[in-house]
Amino acid sequence: MLSIANNEYYGMDKIGSRIWKMLEQPVSFKNLIKMLCDEFNVSEQQCKKDTIEFLTKLSDKNLINTAGNVIEEI
């Protein structure tokens, strides 16, 4: 992925790419976690931890807009 605003390229693994695709439409954190747990063989606790980490990185680089504070729903 290329960020024109940051003038940087970013690589994502399979799960990161899937989360990116899911974020094309507004989604609550709760629903995002449910969809990821259903799709991948991962515990809810691990999924939440990893997803928060990933979303925080995207937000820190201004790659996503966390309108509605998606992470607050934890």
C-alpha positions in Angstrom: 0.0 0.0 0.0 1.2 3.5 -0.8 0.4 6.5 1.4 0.6 9.6 -0.8 0.2 11.8 2.3 3.2 10.1 4.0 5.1 9.3 0.8 5.7 5.8 2.1 5.0 2.2 1.1 3.5 -0.2 3.7 3.4 -4.0 3.5 0.7 -6.1 5.2 0.5 -9.8 5.9 -2.6 -11.8 5.1 -4.5 -10.9 8.2 -3.5 -7.2 8.0 -4.7 -7.1 4.4 -8.0 -8.7 5.5 -8.5 -6.2 8.2 -7.8 -3.4 5.7 -10.4 -4.8 3.4 -13.0 -5.1 6.3 -12.4 -1.4 7.1 -13.6 -0.3 3.7 -17.0 0.1 5.4 -17.4 1.5 8.9 -17.3 -1.4 11.4 -17.4 -1.5 15.1 -14.5 -3.0 17.0 -16.8 -5.7 18.4 -18.0 -6.8 14.9 -14.5 -6.6 13.5 -13.2 -9.0 16.2 -16.2 -11.3 15.7 -15.6 -11.5 11.9 -11.8 -12.1 12.4 -12.4 -14.8 15.0 -14.9 -16.5 12.7 -12.6 -16.4 9.7 -9.2 -17.2 11.4 -8.5 -19.8 14.0 -7.6 -17.4 16.8 -8.8 -16.8 20.4 -10.9 -13.6 21.0 -8.3 -12.4 23.5 -5.4 -12.8 21.1 -7.5 -11.3 18.2 -8.3 -8.2 20.3 -4.7 -7.7 21.3 -3.3 -8.1 17.8 -6.0 -6.0 16.2 -5.6 -3.1 18.7 -1.9 -3.1 17.9 -2.5 -3.1 14.2 -5.2 -0.4 14.3 -3.1 1.7 16.5 -0.2 1.6 14.0 -2.5 2.5 11.2 -4.0 5.4 13.2 -0.6 6.6 14.2 0.4 6.9 10.6 -2.9 8.6 9.7 -3.8 5.6 7.4 -7.3 5.2 9.0 -9.8 7.5 10.6 -11.0 6.2 13.9 -14.2 8.3 13.8 -16.5 6.9 16.5 -13.3 5.8 18.4 -13.5 2.2 17.3 -10.9 1.2 19.9 -13.0 2.5 22.8 -15.4 -0.3 22.4 -13.1 -2.9 23.9 
